[in-house]
Amino acid sequence: MATVVVVTSGKGGVGKTTSTAALGAALAKQDQNVVVVDFDVGLRNLDLVMGAERRVVFDLINVVQGDAKLPQALIRDKRIDTLSLLPASQTRDKDALTAEGVTRVIDELRERFDWIICDSPAGIERGATLAMRHADTAVVVTNPEVSSVRDSDRIIGMLDAKTARAEKGERIEKHLLLTRYDGARASRGEMLKTEDVLEILSIPLLGIIPESEEVLRASNLGAPVTIGTPNSPAAKAYFDAARRLRGETLVVKVPAQRRGFVARLFGRRAVA
Amino acid sequence: MALVLAPEPPVEDWLDALDTQIKRSPSFFDGRPVVLDLGALPIEQPNVAGLLHTLHDRGIRIIGTEGAHPSWQGLEPWAPLHANTTRPARPIDVPDEPRQISPNDLTSLVIDQPVRSGQSVVFEKGDVSVIGSVASGAEVIAGGSIHVYGTLRGRAIAGLTGNHHARIFCRRMEAELLAIDGVYQTADDMNAALRGKPAQAWLAGEAMMLATLD
């Protein structure tokens, strides 16, 4: 049984695309057959983060409109066999997506893959609602900041109302992925506490991804952090999140400040 | 404009369907002239007088019939029934079975999930209870009182229909705005000591009062 996952947030810049790529690669490394689908038509980024931008010929819009067949548009990852990408179009806009076309593409993808991970565009308009439309599971990406939390809350309400599952009276699973978590700022009380975010959103926690150089670097190098630096704390957090998505129960680790005794003595200027 | 009603045999089944329709929209036939098309009924003398009576009992104002066979009797009484009224004086129904409570009759609304940002719950007929939190950017609007068994972070607007005695209760007060019968307070005006506490709000004259619940 294939599972359709939508990675969504409402707010932009919280790490949806990065998380889509990292989770997709993590699942694929766990021998799952995975496709990551870019729904951000007009502002496509997933191909860059996946390092496939020079291999795009056909895209989601071509398949939705019947100009290309699905296998022509799918790009298989060169590093992991079981990972594929369905890119978005950069030259079109979200109006080019039709509800029927998206339904057809998702149904076709369900036959080929175990996991279909849809990278939602920011916002609450057409692009975002079509991306969540057929989801069985939602990963709500949130930063520990009030604006992000409120936007996520709005998106959760839409997941419960506008998805195909919700309209059939079925439940859609929702998970919170807390990203760009900064241990130092958290300890100074400059960010919302994890328990406050959980209390406000009241959905289960999939993982906490620490803000890190590795994640930023990985995105720019076109290698998801779970491929590029698989031993970094961020990558480990994504691997754990992927296992939780698959139904395993693991304790969520709160990323601690990684500063040794000397560093603490000399504050932030110490070179690690 | 007149409505046309065309009874079909078996008449009992047709009446049942009519009753369902009337139950769904009780005022559908109010004051509307109705023409009864009897063309579909069997030629053998049907109980037309009985049918007219049954329709009359349902408050349907018949101004004429068509398609009736000349041999049929009992078609006379329709016209005088409501000759000069635009709204039929409906006989008071004595219900012979206990009335079923439909969602339309409820005077309270219970929501057993959080009210999310951007959502708006409007219930003019009475009280709203939320088992969960009301998020920042969400609003609950009630004709009566509002009870939030969670954190109230959004807006709560009680007493919408002029109910001065409506109150707002919540297990944790973080509201953006509270209003009762048109009197409102924003977060800025509220006593900061109440933040995060279980609290209630009510009206004393034209002033909104706020106090903790314990």
Interface residues (C-beta under 8 A of the other chain):
Chain A: I124 V146 R150 D151 D153 R154 I156 G157 M158 D160 E199 I200 S202
Chain B: Q113 P114 R116 S117 G118 Q119 G132 S133 A135 S136 G137 A138 T151 R153
